[in-house]
Structure formats: C-alpha cells, structure tokens
Amino acid sequence: MSWLIQPRLVNGPFDDPGLYLDFRFGRRALLFDLGDLGALSARELLRVSHAFVSHAHVDHFIGFDRLMRFCLHRPGPLHLVGPPGFIDHVEHKLRGYTWNLIDESSVDFQLHVGEFNGLRLDRFAVFSAQHVFERWEGRPPELPPGVVFADGDFRVEAAALDHGIPSLAFALRETRRVNVRRGVLDRLGLPKGTWLNETKRLLRAGIEDADIEIPGTGRASLRELKDEVFLIGPGQSLAYVTDTAPTPGNAERIVALAADVDRLFIEAVFPERDRALAEAALHLTAWEAGRLARKAGAKRLTVFHHSARYIGTPDALRLEAMRAFEGCPEPETAP
C-alpha cells in the first residue's frame, strides 16, 4: 500500500533543519520547521497549508520570509503553530516590512498563528493582508490534549521539549490508509477520476453508510466499494524531533510522541564520545537519537542536524545512530 504523504528533509544533514511533507493527492503540503527553504521551488511552497515550527532560533525560522513572499498573493490562510511567544515572533517579522502596496482590495491572504503550551493550543491570532497584517486575537481551535491540528485524514500531535527554551517536537498520524486494489477498476469497468479521491477521504474518516456518484456509472454504496475496490489498513505515522537536551524528561516525552511510528526524523548533532558538548549545547548525540528511536519502536530512522565540526566524516553520525537503533553495545564517551 502506498503512502498518502511523502516526507523528505528540505536540506542536507549539515544544513538547516526542516521536513517537507507532500501529499500525493490534493495539491497540499506541510512543513515541520522553517529553516532555509531555498531548496524548495515556488510550486512546492505554494502547496504548503500548514507549518509547524519547533522554536524561533534562526536556523528554524529564517525561511518564514521566503514562504510568506510566495504565499502573499495566494487566497486562503497559511496556518502556523509554534511554542509560547511564537505569535509575537511572527508579528515582529511582519512589522519589519513596509506594506503600503496592500489594502482592502488585495487578495484575502491570512496568517492563522497558534501557540502550543505543552498541553494544548492556548493562544491564537490572525494577521490579514487586507488589514495590513494588523494582529487580531482569536480563540484557538478546540482540539484534544497534545493535538495541534486534526482533520478527517490525519492529525498532528506536539510535545514540548527542553532546549533551554521550549522546543516543540511533532508527530503526524494518518487516520487510515486507503488504496485502490490493483487492476480492480479495469475489471469492474470503473473510471479513474476525482470520485476516487472523494471516496478515499470518506473512508479515511470512517464514513461507510453513504453513496458516492461514479461518473458514467451512477451511484454506488460506500460499503460495497470498500470491500471490492479498496484496501484499507493502519494509517501512516511519522515524528520529527530536533533541538532538545539529552535529559530523562525529554527522552520520556520523545518516546511517547514517537511511539510505533513508521519513520522517525530526529537530530543527531554530536557523536557519543562528545556527549559533554551535547549536554552543554542542549542537543542529542547520535547514539541517543538511535536509542530513543529503538525505545519508541520506530520502524525506520532518519537523522539530521549534524554539527559542522564533523563534516569531514559525513556518515559517522548516521552510522552511530543506526548502531544504537539496531541495539549494538554503547560506545565510550570522551574522558
């Protein structure tokens, strides 16, 4: 069964963090973190509906300007989520520019910005291009604890980690995975088309007691289509963890957030031999990253956010993390 969402790191492991999540259908994408986005095309950026930002250090937030520039004349909102104080950071970014060329007749582009306090979204603001990005306070959406976005297809969960400041980690969990059985459309004489996407959307939401209109065929029962046309299985899941101190409390929250994910993207900044540097910088070692992935039960591990001091041995951190992930003996640390 193929994935609904295709994740990929925006940059190489020694460059700014960021994860681009491209939907196979629907012209939609998400971003985890807004570091340097120069590797993404205008078309890719225009697909972004939501961006979830771990914290506002420059290597995680400098790409806001590029994303904003491409989306400025796009109708519809861009949704942003970050840690406490994030709304202020967005407002200060917006105030850094002159907006005399936009007014009430401009495209109704908006920024919807929420703050996650470690339990839920507790602050929310809207910035509208038609009102020269004046800040309007609003009510955050009502979501279950730990959830920062949800629709019929998937939800995004968050955990607040300690990096000297709050730094958010995120997990995406698809509701259900729905795929068309190989060769069944030709066998049944059914057409391809948008009706398939709509049917998948309804089935992912658990809706089966309804009919769907099939072009050139008529109406059909979702329940019958589910059994004959589609394969349904557990939804895709992935987690993104960066900029977190190697502490027991952080480890506990990471393991809970990333429990049994199909793929874990996690920082591996220092080798275990330099653990003292990692503790001072409030970052994970590669060994710790692999150990946490193993403890969480992740099926696949991808590490990133390597310190540039190790650029001469580009695979060393990845290999160390994979050894820990596979359960190898722990390496020695520097004296």
C-alpha positions as CSV (number, residue, x, y, z in Angstrom):
1,M,0.0,0.0,0.0
2,S,1.4,3.4,-1.0
3,W,1.8,6.3,1.4
4,L,-0.6,9.3,1.4
5,I,2.2,11.6,2.4
6,Q,5.7,11.7,1.0
7,P,8.2,13.2,3.6
8,R,11.6,14.4,2.8
9,L,14.2,16.6,4.5
10,V,14.4,20.1,2.9
11,N,18.2,20.2,3.3
12,G,21.2,18.0,3.8
13,P,22.1,16.7,7.3
14,F,24.6,19.5,8.0
15,D,22.3,22.3,6.9
16,D,19.2,23.9,8.4
17,P,16.5,21.5,9.7
18,G,13.2,21.2,8.0
19,L,10.8,18.4,6.8
20,Y,8.6,18.8,3.7
21,L,5.5,16.6,3.8
22,D,4.0,16.4,0.3
23,F,0.5,14.9,-0.2
24,R,0.2,12.5,-3.2
25,F,-3.3,14.0,-3.9
26,G,-4.9,17.3,-3.4
27,R,-2.1,19.8,-4.1
28,R,-1.2,20.1,-0.5
29,A,1.9,20.1,1.7
30,L,3.0,20.7,5.3
31,L,6.3,21.9,6.8
32,F,7.9,21.0,10.0
33,D,10.3,23.9,10.7
34,L,11.1,26.9,8.6
35,G,14.9,26.9,8.2
36,D,16.5,27.8,4.9
37,L,13.8,26.9,2.3
38,G,15.9,27.8,-0.8
39,A,15.8,24.1,-1.9
40,L,12.0,24.3,-2.3
41,S,10.5,25.6,-5.6
42,A,7.8,28.2,-5.8
43,R,5.3,25.4,-6.7
44,E,6.3,23.4,-3.7
45,L,6.0,26.4,-1.3
46,L,2.6,27.4,-2.7
47,R,1.3,23.9,-1.8
48,V,2.0,24.5,1.9
49,S,-1.1,24.9,4.0
50,H,0.4,24.5,7.5
51,A,3.8,25.0,9.0
52,F,4.7,23.7,12.5
53,V,7.8,25.4,14.0
54,S,9.8,23.9,16.8
55,H,11.2,27.3,18.0
56,A,12.4,30.6,16.7
57,H,16.1,30.1,16.5
58,V,17.3,31.5,13.2
59,D,18.1,28.1,11.6
60,H,14.5,27.0,12.3
61,F,12.6,30.2,11.4
62,I,14.6,32.2,8.8
63,G,12.6,30.6,6.0
64,F,9.4,32.2,7.1
65,D,10.2,35.2,4.9
66,R,10.6,33.1,1.7
67,L,7.4,31.2,2.4
68,M,5.5,34.4,3.2
69,R,6.7,36.0,0.0
70,F,5.4,33.2,-2.3
71,C,2.1,32.9,-0.4
72,L,1.3,36.6,-0.1
73,H,-0.9,36.7,-3.2
74,R,-2.5,33.3,-2.6
75,P,-6.1,33.3,-1.4
76,G,-6.7,31.3,1.7
77,P,-4.9,31.1,5.0
78,L,-1.4,29.9,5.9
79,H,-1.6,28.1,9.3
80,L,1.4,28.3,11.7
81,V,1.9,26.7,15.0
82,G,4.8,27.3,17.4
83,P,5.8,27.5,21.1
84,P,4.9,30.2,23.6
85,G,5.8,33.6,22.3
86,F,5.5,32.5,18.7
87,I,2.7,34.9,17.8
88,D,5.0,37.8,18.9
89,H,7.8,36.5,16.7
90,V,5.5,36.4,13.6
91,E,4.2,39.8,14.4
92,H,7.7,41.3,14.6
93,K,8.6,39.6,11.3
94,L,5.6,41.2,9.6
95,R,6.3,44.7,11.1
96,G,9.8,44.5,9.6
97,Y,8.4,45.2,6.2
98,T,6.5,48.1,4.5
99,W,3.0,47.2,3.4
100,N,1.8,50.3,1.5
101,L,1.0,48.3,-1.6
102,I,-1.7,46.2,0.0
103,D,-5.1,47.3,1.2
104,E,-8.8,46.1,1.4
105,S,-8.7,45.3,-2.4
106,S,-5.8,42.9,-2.0
107,V,-6.1,39.1,-2.1
108,D,-7.5,38.0,1.2
109,F,-4.4,36.2,2.4
110,Q,-4.2,35.5,6.1
111,L,-1.9,34.0,8.6
112,H,-3.5,32.0,11.4
113,V,-1.0,31.5,14.2
114,G,-1.3,29.3,17.3
115,E,0.9,28.7,20.3
116,F,1.2,25.3,22.0
117,N,1.8,25.5,25.7
118,G,2.8,21.9,26.2
119,L,-0.7,20.6,26.6
120,R,-2.9,22.4,24.0
121,L,-3.1,25.5,21.8
122,D,-3.8,28.3,24.3
123,R,-3.3,31.4,22.2
124,F,-4.3,32.2,18.6
125,A,-4.1,35.3,16.3
126,V,-5.0,36.2,12.8
127,F,-3.0,38.6,10.5
128,S,-4.8,39.6,7.3
129,A,-3.3,41.2,4.2
130,Q,-6.4,43.2,3.7
131,H,-5.9,44.9,7.1
132,V,-2.1,45.4,6.6
133,F,-1.4,42.5,8.9
134,E,-2.8,44.0,11.9
135,R,-2.9,41.5,14.8
136,W,-6.3,40.2,15.7
137,E,-6.6,38.0,18.8
138,G,-8.9,35.0,18.4
139,R,-9.9,31.7,20.0
140,P,-7.8,28.7,19.3
141,P,-9.5,25.6,17.7
142,E,-10.8,23.1,20.2
143,L,-8.6,20.0,20.0
144,P,-7.8,17.1,22.2
145,P,-4.8,17.5,24.6
146,G,-1.5,17.2,22.7
147,V,-3.1,17.8,19.3
148,V,-2.3,20.9,17.3
149,F,-4.2,20.1,14.1
150,A,-6.7,17.5,13.0
151,D,-9.0,16.8,10.0
152,G,-10.6,13.7,8.6
153,D,-7.4,12.4,7.1
154,F,-4.8,12.9,9.8
155,R,-3.8,14.7,13.0
156,V,-0.6,16.4,14.1
157,E,0.5,16.0,17.7
158,A,3.1,18.0,19.6
159,A,5.3,17.7,22.7
160,A,7.2,20.5,24.4
161,L,10.9,19.7,24.9
162,D,13.6,21.5,26.9
163,H,16.2,23.2,24.8
164,G,16.9,26.0,27.3
165,I,13.7,27.3,25.9
166,P,10.6,25.4,24.8
167,S,11.2,23.5,21.6
168,L,8.3,21.5,20.0
169,A,8.5,18.1,18.5
170,F,5.8,16.9,16.2
171,A,4.1,13.7,15.1
172,L,1.8,13.1,12.2
173,R,-0.6,10.2,12.3
174,E,-2.9,9.3,9.4
175,T,-6.3,8.2,10.3
176,R,-6.5,5.2,7.9
177,R,-4.6,4.2,4.8
178,V,-6.9,3.6,1.8
179,N,-5.6,2.4,-1.6
180,V,-7.2,1.1,-4.8
181,R,-6.8,-2.7,-5.4
182,R,-4.5,-3.4,-8.3
183,G,-6.4,-3.9,-11.6
184,V,-9.9,-3.7,-10.0
185,L,-11.0,-0.6,-11.9
186,D,-10.5,-2.2,-15.3
187,R,-12.0,-5.5,-14.1
188,L,-15.2,-3.7,-12.9
189,G,-15.3,-1.2,-15.7
190,L,-15.0,1.8,-13.4
191,P,-13.3,5.1,-14.4
192,K,-10.4,6.8,-12.8
193,G,-11.1,10.4,-11.6
194,T,-11.8,12.6,-8.7
195,W,-14.5,10.4,-7.3
196,L,-11.8,8.0,-6.1
197,N,-10.2,10.8,-4.0
198,E,-13.5,11.7,-2.5
199,T,-14.3,8.1,-1.7
200,K,-10.8,7.7,-0.1
201,R,-11.4,10.8,2.0
202,L,-14.8,9.4,3.3
203,L,-13.3,6.0,4.1
204,R,-10.3,7.5,5.9
205,A,-12.9,9.4,8.0
206,G,-14.6,6.2,8.8
207,I,-17.8,7.0,6.8
208,E,-19.2,4.0,5.1
209,D,-23.0,4.4,5.4
210,A,-23.4,6.6,2.3
211,D,-23.4,6.5,-1.5
212,I,-20.9,8.0,-4.0
213,E,-21.6,9.2,-7.5
214,I,-19.4,7.5,-10.1
215,P,-19.2,9.3,-13.5
216,G,-20.8,7.3,-16.3
217,T,-21.9,4.6,-13.8
218,G,-24.3,6.1,-11.3
219,R,-24.4,5.8,-7.5
220,A,-22.7,3.1,-5.5
221,S,-22.7,2.1,-1.9
222,L,-19.5,3.1,0.0
223,R,-19.8,-0.1,2.0
224,E,-19.7,-2.2,-1.2
225,L,-16.9,-0.2,-2.7
226,K,-14.9,-0.5,0.5
227,D,-14.9,-4.3,0.2
228,E,-14.5,-4.7,-3.5
229,V,-12.4,-1.8,-4.7
230,F,-10.2,-0.6,-1.8
231,L,-7.6,-1.9,0.5
232,I,-7.8,-0.4,4.0
233,G,-5.0,-0.6,6.6
234,P,-3.4,1.3,9.5
235,G,-2.5,4.9,8.7
236,Q,0.9,6.2,8.1
237,S,2.8,7.8,11.0
238,L,6.0,9.8,11.4
239,A,7.6,12.0,14.0
240,Y,10.1,15.0,13.8
241,V,12.3,15.8,16.8
242,T,15.0,18.5,16.9
243,D,16.8,20.8,19.3
244,T,16.4,19.0,22.6
245,A,18.6,18.4,25.6
246,P,19.7,14.8,26.4
247,T,17.6,14.7,29.6
248,P,15.4,11.9,31.1
249,G,12.3,14.1,30.9
250,N,12.9,14.9,27.2
251,A,13.6,11.3,26.4
252,E,10.3,10.2,28.0
253,R,8.3,12.8,26.0
254,I,10.0,11.9,22.8
255,V,9.4,8.1,23.2
256,A,5.7,8.8,24.0
257,L,5.3,11.1,21.0
258,A,7.0,8.8,18.5
259,A,5.6,5.5,19.8
260,D,5.5,2.9,17.0
261,V,5.9,5.5,14.2
262,D,6.7,4.3,10.7
263,R,9.5,6.8,10.5
264,L,11.3,9.0,13.0
265,F,13.3,12.0,11.8
266,I,15.5,13.1,14.8
267,E,18.5,15.3,15.3
268,A,22.0,13.7,15.8
269,V,24.2,16.7,16.5
270,F,27.2,15.2,18.2
271,P,28.8,11.7,18.5
272,E,28.5,10.0,21.8
273,R,32.2,10.5,22.5
274,D,31.5,14.2,22.7
275,R,28.5,13.8,25.0
276,A,29.8,16.7,27.2
277,L,29.5,19.0,24.2
278,A,26.0,17.8,23.6
279,E,24.9,18.4,27.1
280,A,26.4,21.9,27.1
281,A,24.7,22.7,23.8
282,L,21.4,21.1,24.8
283,H,21.4,18.8,21.8
284,L,21.2,15.0,21.3
285,T,24.1,12.7,20.4
286,A,23.7,10.3,17.5
287,W,23.7,7.4,19.9
288,E,21.0,8.9,22.0
289,A,18.9,9.6,18.8
290,G,19.2,5.9,17.8
291,R,18.5,4.7,21.3
292,L,15.3,6.8,21.5
293,A,14.2,5.6,18.1
294,R,14.6,1.9,19.2
295,K,12.9,2.5,22.5
296,A,9.9,4.2,20.8
297,G,9.5,1.3,18.4
298,A,10.1,3.3,15.3
299,K,10.2,1.2,12.2
300,R,12.7,3.5,10.3
301,L,15.2,6.1,11.5
302,T,16.5,9.2,9.6
303,V,18.9,11.5,11.4
304,F,19.7,15.1,10.5
305,H,21.0,18.4,12.1
306,H,24.7,17.3,12.4
307,S,27.2,19.7,13.8
308,A,29.5,21.2,11.1
309,R,32.6,20.2,13.2
310,Y,32.0,16.6,11.8
311,I,31.6,17.5,8.2
312,G,34.9,15.8,7.3
313,T,33.3,12.4,8.3
314,P,29.8,12.9,6.8
315,D,28.5,9.3,7.5
316,A,29.8,8.9,11.0
317,L,26.9,10.3,12.9
318,R,24.3,8.4,10.8
319,L,26.2,5.1,11.3
320,E,26.5,5.7,15.1
321,A,22.8,6.4,15.3
322,M,22.0,3.2,13.3
323,R,24.2,1.1,15.5
324,A,22.2,2.3,18.6
325,F,18.9,1.8,16.7
326,E,20.0,-1.8,16.0
327,G,20.9,-2.5,19.6
328,C,24.7,-2.6,19.4
329,P,26.8,-2.0,22.5
330,E,27.2,1.6,23.6
331,P,30.4,3.4,22.6
332,E,32.7,5.0,25.1
333,T,32.5,8.7,25.8
334,A,35.4,11.1,25.9
335,P,37.2,11.3,29.3
